[in-house]
């Protein structure tokens, strides 16, 4: 069973995605921000990381960069609804530049997300 690390400061979004992922057979660890998520990954690496971009403590771009620097093979999907000063598109473009393999704008098409997860987990 693949382990997913889900990082998002929105507790409701985290709970919805966690339930969805568990229902299709994934094991899910969750974190409320990038600092907590990075520490969790160091303690117990996941097969795939899904991270929001705009978060307190440590935002998603920094989280992606830190994880890619320490764990170059890490597979990361970035999700974003944008923020006060940044559009969804600019957040997701920055995530790709930082090393996210796939990006999704909120609200997320869950079928597309599940397909991307499956492709990343079964691919190189």
DSSP file (Angstrom, degrees, kcal/mol; ACC not computed):
  #  RESIDUE AA STRUCTURE BP1 BP2  ACC     N-H-->O    O-->H-N    N-H-->O    O-->H-N    TCO  KAPPA ALPHA  PHI   PSI    X-CA   Y-CA   Z-CA
    1    1 A X              0   0    0      0, 0.0     2,-0.1     0, 0.0    25,-0.1   0.000 360.0 360.0 360.0 127.8    0.0    0.0    0.0
    2    2 A X        -     0   0    0     23,-0.1    25,-2.6     1,-0.0     2,-0.5  -0.450 360.0-135.3 -73.9 143.7    1.4    3.4   -1.0
    3    3 A X  E     -a   27   0A   0     23,-0.2    44,-2.1    -2,-0.1    45,-1.3  -0.883  17.4-162.3-104.1 129.6    1.9    6.0    1.7
    4    4 A X  E     -ab  28  48A   0     23,-3.3    25,-3.0    -2,-0.5     2,-0.6  -0.910   9.7-152.0-110.9 134.7    0.8    9.6    0.9
    5    5 A X  E     -ab  29  49A   0     43,-2.6    45,-3.0    -2,-0.4     2,-0.6  -0.947  15.9-164.5-104.1 116.2    1.9   12.6    2.8
    6    6 A X  E     -ab  30  50A   0     23,-2.9    25,-2.5    -2,-0.6     2,-0.6  -0.902   5.7-173.4-106.2 117.9   -0.8   15.3    2.5
    7    7 A X  E     +ab  31  51A   0     43,-3.2    45,-2.5    -2,-0.6     2,-0.3  -0.947  24.6 132.8-117.1 114.8    0.2   18.8    3.5
    8    8 A X        -     0   0    0     23,-2.2     6,-0.1    -2,-0.6    25,-0.1  -0.936  48.1-145.0-160.3 135.8   -2.5   21.5    3.7
    9    9 A X  S    S+     0   0    0     -2,-0.3     2,-0.9    45,-0.3     3,-0.1   0.624  82.0  90.4 -78.8 -12.0   -3.4   24.1    6.2
   10   10 A X     >  -     0   0    0      1,-0.2     4,-2.5     2,-0.1     5,-0.2  -0.761  62.6-164.0 -87.7 105.3   -7.1   23.7    5.5
   11   11 A X  H  > S+     0   0    0     -2,-0.9     4,-2.2     1,-0.2    -1,-0.2   0.837  87.3  51.4 -60.8 -35.6   -8.3   21.0    7.9
   12   12 A X  H  > S+     0   0    0      2,-0.2     4,-2.5     1,-0.2    -1,-0.2   0.939 111.1  46.6 -69.0 -46.2  -11.5   20.4    6.0
   13   13 A X  H  > S+     0   0    0      1,-0.2     4,-2.6     2,-0.2     5,-0.3   0.907 112.7  51.6 -60.5 -41.4   -9.7   20.0    2.6
   14   14 A X  H  X S+     0   0    0     -4,-2.5     4,-2.8     1,-0.2    -1,-0.2   0.922 110.4  47.7 -61.2 -44.6   -7.2   17.7    4.3
   15   15 A X  H  X S+     0   0    0     -4,-2.2     4,-2.4     2,-0.2    -2,-0.2   0.902 112.2  49.0 -65.8 -41.6  -10.0   15.5    5.8
   16   16 A X  H  X S+     0   0    0     -4,-2.5     4,-2.3     2,-0.2    -2,-0.2   0.946 116.1  42.3 -63.1 -48.5  -11.9   15.2    2.5
   17   17 A X  H  X S+     0   0    0     -4,-2.6     4,-3.0     2,-0.2     5,-0.2   0.896 112.8  53.5 -67.2 -39.8   -8.7   14.3    0.6
   18   18 A X  H  X S+     0   0    0     -4,-2.8     4,-2.7    -5,-0.3     5,-0.2   0.939 110.6  46.8 -58.9 -47.4   -7.5   11.9    3.3
   19   19 A X  H  X S+     0   0    0     -4,-2.4     4,-2.4     2,-0.2    -2,-0.2   0.922 113.2  49.1 -61.0 -45.2  -10.9   10.1    3.3
   20   20 A X  H  X S+     0   0    0     -4,-2.3     4,-1.2     2,-0.2    -2,-0.2   0.937 113.2  46.5 -59.2 -48.4  -10.9    9.9   -0.5
   21   21 A X  H  <>S+     0   0    0     -4,-3.0     5,-2.6     1,-0.2     3,-0.4   0.900 113.4  48.2 -64.3 -41.7   -7.3    8.5   -0.6
   22   22 A X  H ><5S+     0   0    0     -4,-2.7     3,-1.5    -5,-0.2    -1,-0.2   0.880 105.9  58.9 -66.5 -36.8   -8.0    6.0    2.2
   23   23 A X  H 3<5S+     0   0    0     -4,-2.4    -1,-0.2     1,-0.3    -2,-0.2   0.792 107.5  46.6 -62.8 -27.9  -11.1    4.8    0.4
   24   24 A X  T 3<5S-     0   0    0     -4,-1.2    -1,-0.3    -3,-0.4    -2,-0.2   0.327 130.7 -91.5 -98.8   8.4   -9.1    3.9   -2.7
   25   25 A X  T < 5S+     0   0    0     -3,-1.5     2,-0.2     1,-0.3    -3,-0.2   0.527  78.7 132.9 105.3   6.6   -6.4    2.1   -0.6
   26   26 A X      < -     0   0    0     -5,-2.6     2,-0.4    -6,-0.1    -1,-0.3  -0.623  52.2-130.1 -89.4 150.4   -3.7    4.6    0.2
   27   27 A X  E     -a    3   0A   0    -25,-2.6   -23,-3.3    -2,-0.2     2,-0.5  -0.842  31.8-154.4 -90.8 134.9   -2.2    5.1    3.7
   28   28 A X  E     -a    4   0A   0     -2,-0.4     2,-0.4   -25,-0.2   -23,-0.2  -0.951  20.9-175.3-124.6 128.3   -2.2    8.8    4.5
   29   29 A X  E     -a    5   0A   0    -25,-3.0   -23,-2.9    -2,-0.5     2,-0.4  -0.893  21.7-156.5-105.2 146.6   -0.1   10.9    6.8
   30   30 A X  E     -a    6   0A   0     -2,-0.4     2,-0.3   -25,-0.2   -23,-0.2  -0.954  15.1-175.4-131.6 151.0   -1.2   14.5    7.2
   31   31 A X  E     -a    7   0A   0    -25,-2.5   -23,-2.2    -2,-0.4     3,-0.1  -0.986  23.6-143.4-140.1 147.4    0.4   17.8    8.1
   32   32 A X  S    S+     0   0    0     -2,-0.3     2,-0.3   -25,-0.2    24,-0.3   0.554  83.4   7.7 -89.8  -9.6   -1.0   21.3    8.6
   33   33 A X  S  > S-     0   0    0     22,-0.1     4,-2.5   -25,-0.1     5,-0.2  -0.972  82.3 -94.5-160.9 171.9    2.0   23.1    7.2
   34   34 A X  H  > S+     0   0    0     24,-1.7     4,-2.8    22,-0.5     5,-0.2   0.817 117.8  56.2 -65.3 -32.9    5.3   22.6    5.4
   35   35 A X  H  > S+     0   0    0      2,-0.2     4,-2.0     1,-0.2    -1,-0.2   0.955 112.7  41.2 -63.6 -50.1    7.4   22.6    8.5
   36   36 A X  H  > S+     0   0    0      1,-0.2     4,-2.4     2,-0.2    -2,-0.2   0.901 116.0  51.7 -63.3 -41.3    5.4   19.8   10.0
   37   37 A X  H  X S+     0   0    0     -4,-2.5     4,-2.4     2,-0.2    -2,-0.2   0.912 108.7  49.1 -63.6 -44.3    5.2   18.0    6.7
   38   38 A X  H  X S+     0   0    0     -4,-2.8     4,-2.2     2,-0.2    -1,-0.2   0.916 112.2  48.8 -61.8 -43.9    9.0   18.2    6.1
   39   39 A X  H  X S+     0   0    0     -4,-2.0     4,-1.9    -5,-0.2    -2,-0.2   0.904 111.0  50.3 -63.8 -41.2    9.6   16.8    9.6
   40   40 A X  H  X S+     0   0    0     -4,-2.4     4,-2.6     1,-0.2    -2,-0.2   0.913 109.9  50.7 -61.7 -42.7    7.1   14.0    9.0
   41   41 A X  H  < S+     0   0    0     -4,-2.4    -2,-0.2     1,-0.2    -1,-0.2   0.899 108.6  51.6 -63.3 -40.3    8.8   13.1    5.7
   42   42 A X  H  < S+     0   0    0     -4,-2.2     3,-0.3     1,-0.2    -1,-0.2   0.892 114.9  42.9 -62.5 -39.1   12.2   13.0    7.4
   43   43 A X  H  < S+     0   0    0     -4,-1.9    -2,-0.2     1,-0.2    -1,-0.2   0.865 137.3   7.2 -74.4 -37.7   10.9   10.6   10.1
   44   44 A X  S  < S-     0   0    0     -4,-2.6    -1,-0.2    -5,-0.2    -2,-0.2  -0.663  82.5-141.2-150.4  83.0    8.9    8.4    7.8
   45   45 A X        -     0   0    0     -3,-0.3     2,-0.2    -2,-0.2    -4,-0.1  -0.143  15.8-143.8 -55.2 138.5    9.3    9.0    4.1
   46   46 A X        -     0   0    0      1,-0.1   -42,-0.2   -44,-0.1     3,-0.1  -0.556  17.2-125.3 -96.4 164.1    6.1    8.7    2.0
   47   47 A X  S    S+     0   0    0    -44,-2.1    28,-0.3     1,-0.3     2,-0.3   0.739  96.6  14.2 -78.2 -24.8    5.8    7.4   -1.6
   48   48 A X  E     -b    4   0A   0    -45,-1.3   -43,-2.6    26,-0.1     2,-0.5  -0.987  66.9-150.0-152.9 139.3    4.2   10.6   -2.7
   49   49 A X  E     -bc   5  76A   0     26,-2.7    28,-2.9    -2,-0.3     2,-0.5  -0.945   7.0-170.2-112.6 132.6    3.8   14.1   -1.3
   50   50 A X  E     +bc   6  77A   0    -45,-3.0   -43,-3.2    -2,-0.5     2,-0.4  -0.984  18.8 178.8-119.5 118.7    0.8   16.3   -2.0
   51   51 A X  E     -bc   7  78A   0     26,-2.5    28,-2.6    -2,-0.5   -43,-0.2  -0.955  27.4-135.4-129.2 140.6    1.2   19.8   -0.8
   52   52 A X  E     - c   0  79A   0    -45,-2.5    28,-0.2    -2,-0.4     3,-0.1  -0.366  18.4-143.0 -73.2 165.8   -0.7   23.1   -0.8
   53   53 A X  S    S+     0   0    0     26,-0.8     7,-3.3     1,-0.2     2,-0.9   0.868  80.9  58.1-100.1 -52.8    1.3   26.2   -1.7
   54   54 A X  S    S+     0   0    0      5,-0.2     2,-0.3    28,-0.2   -45,-0.3  -0.726  73.1 133.7 -89.7 108.4    0.0   29.0    0.4
   55   55 A X        -     0   0    0     -2,-0.9   -22,-0.1    -3,-0.1     4,-0.1  -0.967  52.7-105.4-147.5 158.6    0.3   28.0    4.1
   56   56 A X  S    S+     0   0    0     -2,-0.3     2,-2.7   -24,-0.3   -22,-0.5  -0.258  95.3  20.3 -76.7 175.3    1.6   29.5    7.4
   57   57 A X  S    S+     0   0    0    -24,-0.1     2,-0.4   -23,-0.1    -1,-0.1  -0.359 138.2   8.1  66.9 -68.9    4.9   28.5    9.0
   58   58 A X  S    S-     0   0    0     -2,-2.7   -24,-1.7     4,-0.0   -23,-0.2  -0.921  82.1-140.8-146.4 113.3    6.5   27.1    5.9
   59   59 A X     >  -     0   0    0     -2,-0.4     4,-1.9   -26,-0.1    -5,-0.2  -0.160  27.9-100.8 -76.9 171.8    4.8   27.5    2.5
   60   60 A X  H  > S+     0   0    0     -7,-3.3     4,-3.0     1,-0.2     5,-0.2   0.816 114.9  55.9 -65.7 -36.6    4.6   24.9   -0.2
   61   61 A X  H  > S+     0   0    0     -8,-0.4     4,-2.5     1,-0.2    -1,-0.2   0.947 111.7  44.2 -63.2 -46.9    7.4   26.3   -2.6
   62   62 A X  H  > S+     0   0    0      2,-0.2     4,-2.6     1,-0.2    -1,-0.2   0.889 113.3  52.5 -62.9 -39.0    9.9   26.2    0.2
   63   63 A X  H  X S+     0   0    0     -4,-1.9     4,-2.6     2,-0.2     5,-0.2   0.931 110.2  47.4 -62.1 -46.8    8.7   22.7    1.3
   64   64 A X  H  X S+     0   0    0     -4,-3.0     4,-2.7     1,-0.2     5,-0.2   0.933 113.4  48.2 -60.3 -46.6    9.0   21.4   -2.3
   65   65 A X  H  X S+     0   0    0     -4,-2.5     4,-2.1    -5,-0.2    -2,-0.2   0.915 113.0  47.4 -62.2 -43.8   12.5   22.9   -2.6
   66   66 A X  H  X S+     0   0    0     -4,-2.6     4,-2.3     2,-0.2     5,-0.3   0.924 113.9  46.6 -65.1 -44.4   13.7   21.5    0.8
   67   67 A X  H  X S+     0   0    0     -4,-2.6     4,-3.1     1,-0.2     7,-0.2   0.915 113.4  48.5 -64.7 -42.4   12.3   18.0    0.1
   68   68 A X  H  < S+     0   0    0     -4,-2.7    -1,-0.2    -5,-0.2    -2,-0.2   0.864 111.5  50.8 -66.0 -35.1   13.8   17.9   -3.4
   69   69 A X  H  < S+     0   0    0     -4,-2.1     3,-0.4    -5,-0.2    -2,-0.2   0.927 120.9  33.0 -67.7 -44.3   17.2   19.0   -2.1
   70   70 A X  H  < S+     0   0    0     -4,-2.3     2,-0.3     1,-0.3    -2,-0.2   0.820 134.9  26.4 -80.9 -32.5   17.2   16.3    0.7
   71   71 A X    ><  -     0   0    0     -4,-3.1     3,-2.5    -5,-0.3    -1,-0.3  -0.705  69.1-177.2-133.5  78.3   15.4   13.6   -1.2
   72   72 A X  T 3  S+     0   0    0     -3,-0.4    -1,-0.1    -2,-0.3    -4,-0.1   0.735  81.5  53.0 -55.1 -27.7   15.9   14.2   -5.0
   73   73 A X  T 3  S+     0   0    0      2,-0.1    -1,-0.3     0, 0.0    -5,-0.1   0.462  78.1 130.0 -88.3  -0.3   13.7   11.3   -6.1
   74   74 A X    <   -     0   0    0     -3,-2.5     2,-0.6    -7,-0.2   -26,-0.1  -0.247  54.6-136.4 -58.7 138.9   10.7   12.5   -4.1
   75   75 A X        -     0   0    0    -28,-0.3   -26,-2.7    25,-0.1     2,-0.4  -0.876  28.1-176.0-100.6 124.0    7.5   12.6   -6.1
   76   76 A X  E     -c   49   0A   0     -2,-0.6    25,-2.5    23,-0.3    26,-1.2  -0.969  19.8-167.7-130.0 135.1    5.4   15.7   -5.4
   77   77 A X  E     -cd  50 102A   0    -28,-2.9   -26,-2.5    -2,-0.4     2,-0.4  -0.984  17.4-152.5-114.4 130.0    2.1   17.0   -6.5
   78   78 A X  E     -cd  51 103A   0     24,-2.5    26,-2.2    -2,-0.4     2,-0.3  -0.837  10.9-172.6-104.0 141.2    1.3   20.7   -5.7
   79   79 A X  E     +cd  52 104A   0    -28,-2.6   -26,-0.8    -2,-0.4     2,-0.3  -0.970   9.7 168.6-128.8 146.7   -2.2   22.0   -5.2
   80   80 A X  E     - d   0 105A   0     24,-1.8    26,-2.7    -2,-0.3     3,-0.1  -0.977  36.2-171.0-160.4 144.3   -3.3   25.7   -4.8
   81   81 A X        -     0   0    0      1,-0.4     7,-0.3    -2,-0.3     8,-0.1   0.236  60.3-115.4-108.5   7.4   -6.2   28.0   -4.8
   82   82 A X        -     0   0    0      5,-0.3    -1,-0.4     6,-0.2     2,-0.2  -0.339  29.8-116.8  85.6-173.2   -3.9   31.0   -4.8
   83   83 A X        -     0   0    0      3,-3.0     5,-0.1    -2,-0.1     8,-0.0  -0.759  38.6 -69.9-148.1-167.3   -3.5   33.6   -2.1
   84   84 A X  S    S+     0   0    0     -2,-0.2     3,-0.0     1,-0.2    -1,-0.0   0.883 131.1  18.5 -62.9 -39.8   -4.1   37.2   -1.3
   85   85 A X  S    S+     0   0    0      2,-0.1     2,-0.4     1,-0.1    -1,-0.2   0.572 120.1  63.9-109.1 -12.8   -1.2   38.4   -3.5
   86   86 A X  S    S-     0   0    0      4,-0.0    -3,-3.0     3,-0.0     2,-0.1  -0.908  70.5-133.6-120.7 141.5   -0.7   35.4   -5.8
   87   87 A X     >  -     0   0    0     -2,-0.4     4,-2.1    -5,-0.2    -5,-0.3  -0.440  29.7-111.3 -81.7 162.9   -2.9   33.8   -8.4
   88   88 A X  H  > S+     0   0    0     -7,-0.3     4,-2.6     1,-0.2     5,-0.2   0.923 118.5  53.7 -55.9 -44.8   -3.4   30.0   -8.6
   89   89 A X  H  > S+     0   0    0      1,-0.2     4,-2.4     2,-0.2    -1,-0.2   0.905 108.3  46.9 -61.6 -44.0   -1.5   30.0  -11.8
   90   90 A X  H  > S+     0   0    0      1,-0.2     4,-2.1     2,-0.2    -1,-0.2   0.882 112.5  51.1 -67.9 -36.1    1.5   31.8  -10.5
   91   91 A X  H  X S+     0   0    0     -4,-2.1     4,-1.9     2,-0.2    -2,-0.2   0.924 113.0  45.1 -63.2 -44.1    1.6   29.5   -7.4
   92   92 A X  H  X S+     0   0    0     -4,-2.6     4,-2.1     2,-0.2    -2,-0.2   0.860 111.1  52.3 -72.0 -35.5    1.4   26.4   -9.6
   93   93 A X  H  X S+     0   0    0     -4,-2.4     4,-2.1    -5,-0.2    -1,-0.2   0.921 110.5  48.7 -63.6 -42.8    4.1   27.7  -12.1
   94   94 A X  H  X S+     0   0    0     -4,-2.1     4,-1.9     1,-0.2    -2,-0.2   0.882 108.7  54.3 -63.4 -37.9    6.4   28.3   -9.1
   95   95 A X  H  X>S+     0   0    0     -4,-1.9     5,-2.7     2,-0.2     4,-1.0   0.899 107.6  49.8 -63.4 -41.1    5.7   24.8   -7.8
   96   96 A X  H ><5S+     0   0    0     -4,-2.1     3,-0.6     1,-0.2    -2,-0.2   0.922 110.8  49.5 -62.9 -43.6    6.7   23.3  -11.1
   97   97 A X  H 3<5S+     0   0    0     -4,-2.1    -1,-0.2     1,-0.2    -2,-0.2   0.833 109.0  53.5 -63.8 -31.9    9.9   25.3  -11.2
   98   98 A X  H 3<5S-     0   0    0     -4,-1.9    -1,-0.2    -5,-0.2    -2,-0.2   0.679 132.4 -86.5 -78.1 -17.9   10.7   24.2   -7.6
   99   99 A X  T <<5S+     0   0    0     -4,-1.0   -23,-0.3    -3,-0.6    -3,-0.2   0.512  71.9 149.4 127.4   6.0   10.3   20.5   -8.6
  100  100 A X      < -     0   0    0     -5,-2.7    -1,-0.3     1,-0.1   -23,-0.2  -0.511  35.6-151.9 -68.0 136.7    6.6   19.4   -8.3
  101  101 A X  S    S+     0   0    0    -25,-2.5     2,-0.3    -2,-0.2   -24,-0.2   0.805  77.9  13.5 -80.2 -29.9    5.9   16.7  -10.9
  102  102 A X  E     -d   77   0A   0    -26,-1.2   -24,-2.5    -7,-0.0     2,-0.3  -0.972  67.5-158.3-142.0 155.2    2.2   17.6  -11.3
  103  103 A X  E     -d   78   0A   0     -2,-0.3     2,-0.4   -26,-0.2   -24,-0.2  -0.984   4.4-170.4-136.8 149.2    0.1   20.6  -10.2
  104  104 A X  E     -d   79   0A   0    -26,-2.2   -24,-1.8    -2,-0.3     2,-0.3  -0.998  17.4-135.3-141.0 134.6   -3.6   21.1   -9.7
  105  105 A X  E     -d   80   0A   0     -2,-0.4     2,-0.3   -26,-0.2   -24,-0.2  -0.660  43.3 -84.0 -84.6 142.3   -5.7   24.2   -9.1
  106  106 A X  S    S+     0   0    0    -26,-2.7     2,-0.1    -2,-0.3   -18,-0.1  -0.701 113.8  55.9 -82.8 141.7   -8.3   24.2   -6.4
  107  107 A X  S    S-     0   0    0     -2,-0.3     2,-0.3     1,-0.0    -2,-0.2   0.505  95.4-147.4 -70.6 143.1  -11.1   23.1   -6.6
  108  108 A X        -     0   0    0     -2,-0.1     2,-0.9    -4,-0.1    -2,-0.1  -0.598  14.6-129.9 -89.4 137.6   -9.5   19.9   -7.7
  109  109 A X     >  -     0   0    0     -2,-0.3     4,-2.2    -4,-0.2     3,-0.2  -0.787  24.9-157.2 -79.1 108.1  -10.9   17.4  -10.2
  110  110 A X  H  > S+     0   0    0     -2,-0.9     4,-2.9     1,-0.2     5,-0.2   0.822  86.7  55.5 -65.9 -32.4  -10.4   14.3   -8.0
  111  111 A X  H  > S+     0   0    0      2,-0.2     4,-2.2     1,-0.2    -1,-0.2   0.923 109.7  46.9 -65.1 -42.0  -10.4   11.8  -10.8
  112  112 A X  H  > S+     0   0    0     -3,-0.2     4,-2.3     2,-0.2    -2,-0.2   0.904 113.3  49.6 -63.6 -40.8   -7.6   13.7  -12.5
  113  113 A X  H  X S+     0   0    0     -4,-2.2     4,-2.6     2,-0.2    -2,-0.2   0.936 110.8  48.5 -63.9 -46.8   -5.7   13.9   -9.2
  114  114 A X  H  X S+     0   0    0     -4,-2.9     4,-2.4     1,-0.2    -1,-0.2   0.891 111.7  50.5 -62.0 -39.3   -6.2   10.1   -8.5
  115  115 A X  H  X S+     0   0    0     -4,-2.2     4,-2.5    -5,-0.2    -1,-0.2   0.920 110.9  48.4 -63.4 -43.7   -5.0    9.3  -12.1
  116  116 A X  H  X S+     0   0    0     -4,-2.3     4,-2.6     2,-0.2     5,-0.2   0.900 110.9  51.4 -63.6 -40.7   -1.9   11.5  -11.6
  117  117 A X  H  X S+     0   0    0     -4,-2.6     4,-2.5     2,-0.2    -2,-0.2   0.938 110.8  47.9 -60.8 -46.8   -1.2    9.9   -8.3
  118  118 A X  H  X S+     0   0    0     -4,-2.4     4,-1.7     1,-0.2    -2,-0.2   0.913 112.0  49.8 -61.6 -43.9   -1.4    6.4   -9.8
  119  119 A X  H  X S+     0   0    0     -4,-2.5     4,-1.6     1,-0.2    -1,-0.2   0.919 113.3  45.6 -62.0 -44.3    0.9    7.4  -12.7
  120  120 A X  H  < S+     0   0    0     -4,-2.6    -1,-0.2     1,-0.2    -2,-0.2   0.882 113.3  49.8 -67.3 -37.5    3.5    8.9  -10.4
  121  121 A X  H  < S+     0   0    0     -4,-2.5    -1,-0.2    -5,-0.2    -2,-0.2   0.772 118.7  37.2 -74.5 -25.3    3.4    5.9   -8.0
  122  122 A X  H  < S+     0   0    0     -4,-1.7    -1,-0.2    -5,-0.2    -2,-0.2   0.613 108.4  75.5 -99.7 -14.9    3.7    3.3  -10.8
  123  123 A X     <        0   0    0     -4,-1.6    -3,-0.0    -5,-0.2    -4,-0.0  -0.239 360.0 360.0 -90.3-179.1    6.2    5.2  -13.0
  124  124 A X              0   0    0     -2,-0.1    -4,-0.1     0, 0.0    -1,-0.1   0.477 360.0 360.0 -69.9 360.0    9.9    5.9  -12.7
